[in-house]
Amino acid sequence: MKIKRSAFALAAFVFAISSPARAQAPKATDYPAPKPAFPGQTGAPAPKKASVVVVEPIIQRLSSPWSFAFLPDGKMLITEFRGSMRTATKDGVYSAPIDGVPGVKVVAAQGLHDVALDPNFAKNRLIYFSYFAPPPGEDPAVWPNVFFYGNVTDKPLAERRTQNIGSERVARARLSEDDKRLENVQVLLDGVERRLVFAPDGTLFISGADRFRFYDSGLGGPNSEVTDPDILRNFTGRVARINSDGSIPKDNPFLGEATVLPE
């Protein structure tokens, strides 16, 4: 009996030392800091003198305001997280919700987000906004967080990819002359729905949220184990670049790579 146990222990020891140790998944801190694209891009020096900032509340009854843009007449065009868009003056007078805003699904961090004016807004009155759209056949509503996290993360990747819980979306529309409604709403892009910034050349940059449900990983964070460059470019932390009409600029950097989305 002792001989059998000794033989088993010896075999287990040989297997343990001959089997490669499971490598610990790399963390973000394992990689070198990115190099700046031009001098002064990163590592800005600390200010020599602290700035004095005075906070003055203007409007105190909005429902989770997320972003705003100044209109040419000085009014603010404001988005509210739960799906409303309004105008407001610097005196604190704000309008009723603007008509024509597409239906928004509010769940976890998803909702109505950024708004930006077209560079030629004074002439065309076009605005751009980002939001989370409900799937076809589902009414706009506010959902508990579990429907975006708990009911999704416990499922296999293949099943998560077939779940249609909604779509991150960017759209543009014309703001009516009286600022009361959106006209000619046009969806430009699916898959991103956070910040919108126009570049000097007129193209539109859109930052993307963490679309964890489409790749096999945890919920992300500073020590995320996602190292596949295609996943990083397509799903988590991506930045899309499109023309103002939704078309793809011909000089986008990854057009020649089949595994990376063109935008």
C-alpha positions in Angstrom: 0.0 0.0 0.0 2.9 2.3 0.9 4.6 1.5 -2.4 1.5 2.4 -4.4 1.0 5.7 -2.5 4.7 6.5 -3.0 4.5 5.7 -6.7 1.4 7.9 -7.1 3.0 10.8 -5.2 6.2 10.5 -7.4 4.1 10.5 -10.6 2.1 13.5 -9.5 5.4 15.3 -8.7 6.9 14.5 -12.1 3.7 15.7 -13.8 3.7 18.9 -11.8 7.3 19.8 -12.7 7.0 18.7 -16.3 3.7 20.6 -17.0 4.1 24.3 -17.9 2.8 26.6 -15.3 -0.4 28.5 -16.2 0.7 32.0 -17.0 -1.0 34.8 -15.2 -3.1 36.9 -17.6 -1.3 40.2 -18.4 -2.6 43.4 -16.9 -2.7 46.9 -18.3 0.1 47.9 -16.0 2.4 45.2 -17.5 2.7 47.2 -20.7 4.9 50.3 -21.2 3.2 53.7 -21.2 2.2 54.9 -24.7 4.5 57.2 -26.5 3.1 60.7 -27.3 2.3 61.2 -31.0 3.9 64.7 -30.8 5.9 66.6 -28.1 3.8 67.9 -25.3 0.8 65.5 -26.0 1.1 63.8 -22.6 2.8 64.5 -19.3 1.6 68.1 -19.0 3.4 70.1 -16.3 1.5 71.0 -13.1 0.0 74.5 -13.2 2.2 77.1 -11.5 -0.8 78.7 -9.9 -4.1 77.0 -8.8 -7.1 78.1 -10.7 -10.1 79.7 -8.9 -13.3 78.0 -10.0 -16.7 79.4 -9.0 -19.6 77.0 -9.4 -22.9 78.7 -10.0 -26.0 76.5 -10.4 -28.2 77.6 -13.3 -30.9 74.9 -13.6 -31.6 72.6 -10.7 -34.6 70.5 -11.8 -33.3 68.6 -14.8 -33.5 64.8 -14.8 -29.9 63.5 -15.0 -28.5 66.0 -17.6 -25.7 64.3 -19.5 -24.4 66.8 -22.1 -25.1 70.2 -23.7 -24.1 72.3 -26.6 -24.4 76.1 -27.0 -26.7 77.2 -29.8 -25.8 80.3 -31.8 -28.4 82.4 -29.9 -26.8 81.5 -26.6 -29.3 78.9 -25.4 -28.1 75.5 -24.4 -29.3 72.3 -26.1 -29.3 69.7 -23.3 -29.7 65.9 -23.2 -31.1 64.1 -20.3 -30.0 60.6 -19.6 -33.5 59.1 -19.5 -34.3 60.2 -23.1 -35.3 63.8 -23.2 -33.7 66.8 -24.9 -34.4 70.4 -24.0 -33.2 73.9 -24.6 -32.4 76.3 -21.7 -31.3 79.9 -21.3 -28.5 81.1 -19.1 -31.2 82.5 -16.8 -32.4 79.0 -15.9 -35.5 78.9 -18.1 -35.8 75.5 -19.8 -38.2 74.2 -22.4 -40.6 71.3 -22.5 -39.0 68.1 -24.0 -38.2 68.4 -27.7 -40.4 66.3 -29.9 -39.0 63.7 -32.3 -36.2 62.3 -30.2 -36.0 58.6 -31.0 -37.0 56.1 -28.3 -34.3 55.4 -25.7 -33.7 52.3 -23.6 -32.2 53.2 -20.2 -30.4 50.4 -18.5 -27.2 50.6 -16.4 -25.0 53.3 -18.0 -26.9 53.2 -21.3 -29.3 56.0 -22.2 -29.3 59.3 -24.1 -25.8 60.7 -24.1 -23.9 63.3 -26.0 -25.0 66.0 -28.4 -23.0 68.1 -30.9 -23.8 70.8 -33.4 -22.8 70.4 -37.0 -19.9 72.8 -37.9 -22.4 74.5 -40.3 -25.3 74.5 -37.9 -26.1 78.2 -38.5 -27.0 77.2 -42.1 -28.3 73.6 -41.9 -29.4 73.3 -38.2 -28.1 69.7 -38.0 -27.3 68.2 -34.7 -25.7 64.8 -33.8 -26.5 62.8 -30.7 -25.7 59.3 -29.2 -28.1 57.0 -27.4 -29.0 53.4 -26.6 -31.9 52.2 -28.8 -34.3 49.4 -27.7 -34.4 46.4 -30.0 -37.2 46.2 -32.6 -40.6 45.7 -31.0 -39.6 46.9 -27.6 -40.9 50.1 -26.2 -38.6 52.7 -24.7 -38.3 52.2 -21.0 -36.1 52.3 -17.9 -34.8 48.9 -16.9 -33.1 47.6 -13.8 -29.3 47.1 -14.1 -29.6 43.3 -13.8 -31.1 43.1 -17.4 -27.8 44.5 -18.7 -25.3 42.8 -16.4 -26.5 39.9 -14.3 -28.8 38.4 -17.0 -26.0 38.7 -19.6 -22.6 38.0 -18.0 -23.7 34.5 -16.7 -24.3 33.3 -20.2 -21.8 31.7 -22.7 -20.3 34.0 -25.3 -22.2 32.3 -28.1 -25.5 33.0 -26.4 -24.7 36.5 -25.5 -24.0 37.3 -29.1 -27.5 36.3 -30.1 -29.2 38.4 -27.4 -30.7 41.6 -28.8 -30.9 43.8 -25.7 -30.5 47.1 -27.7 -28.0 48.9 -29.8 -25.5 51.7 -29.2 -26.3 54.3 -31.8 -25.4 57.7 -33.3 -27.9 59.7 -35.2 -28.3 63.2 -36.7 -31.4 65.3 -37.2 -32.5 68.8 -38.0 -33.5 71.0 -35.1 -36.6 73.0 -36.1 -36.5 76.7 -36.4 -38.5 77.1 -33.2 -36.3 74.6 -31.3 -39.3 72.5 -30.5 -38.8 69.3 -32.5 -36.3 67.1 -34.4 -36.8 66.6 -38.1 -35.4 64.0 -40.5 -33.8 61.8 -37.9 -31.2 59.6 -39.6 -29.2 56.8 -37.9 -25.5 57.1 -38.9 -23.8 54.3 -37.0 -24.4 51.5 -34.6 -21.9 50.2 -32.0 -20.8 53.4 -30.3 -22.7 56.0 -28.3 -20.7 58.2 -26.0 -18.8 61.4 -26.8 -19.0 63.2 -30.1 -16.2 65.5 -31.4 -15.9 67.1 -34.8 -12.3 67.2 -36.2 -11.1 70.3 -38.1 -11.5 68.3 -41.4 -15.3 67.9 -40.7 -15.1 64.2 -39.8 -16.9 63.0 -36.6 -15.1 61.1 -33.9 -17.3 58.9 -31.6 -16.0 57.2 -28.5 -17.4 53.7 -27.7 -18.5 52.2 -24.5 -17.4 48.8 -23.2 -19.4 46.3 -25.3 -18.3 43.4 -23.0 -21.2 41.2 -24.1 -19.7 40.7 -27.5 -16.3 39.3 -26.4 -15.1 36.7 -24.0 -13.9 38.7 -21.0 -14.8 40.2 -17.7 -16.4 43.6 -17.4 -13.0 45.4 -18.1 -11.4 47.9 -15.8 -7.8 49.1 -15.3 -6.6 45.5 -15.1 -8.7 44.1 -18.0 -7.3 40.9 -19.5 -8.3 41.9 -23.0 -5.1 42.0 -25.1 -6.4 41.0 -28.5 -5.9 44.1 -30.6 -8.9 43.4 -32.8 -11.2 43.2 -29.7 -9.7 46.5 -28.5 -10.3 48.1 -31.8 -13.8 46.7 -32.4 -15.5 46.5 -29.0 -13.9 47.9 -25.9 -12.7 51.5 -25.8 -12.9 51.9 -29.6 -13.1 55.3 -31.3 -15.0 55.5 -34.5 -14.5 58.1 -37.3 -17.1 58.8 -39.9 -18.1 61.6 -42.3 -20.9 63.8 -41.2 -23.3 61.9 -43.5 -22.3 58.5 -41.9 -20.1 57.4 -44.7 -16.6 56.0 -44.0 -13.6 58.3 -44.7 -11.2 56.9 -47.2 -8.2 57.6 -45.0 -9.4 55.6 -41.9 -6.4 53.7 -40.6 -7.7 50.1 -40.6 -9.5 49.8 -43.9 -6.9 47.3 -45.1 -7.4 45.0 -42.1 -10.4 42.6 -42.6 -10.7 41.9 -38.9 -11.2 45.5 -37.9 -14.4 47.5 -38.5 -14.0 50.1 -41.2 -15.2 53.0 -39.0 
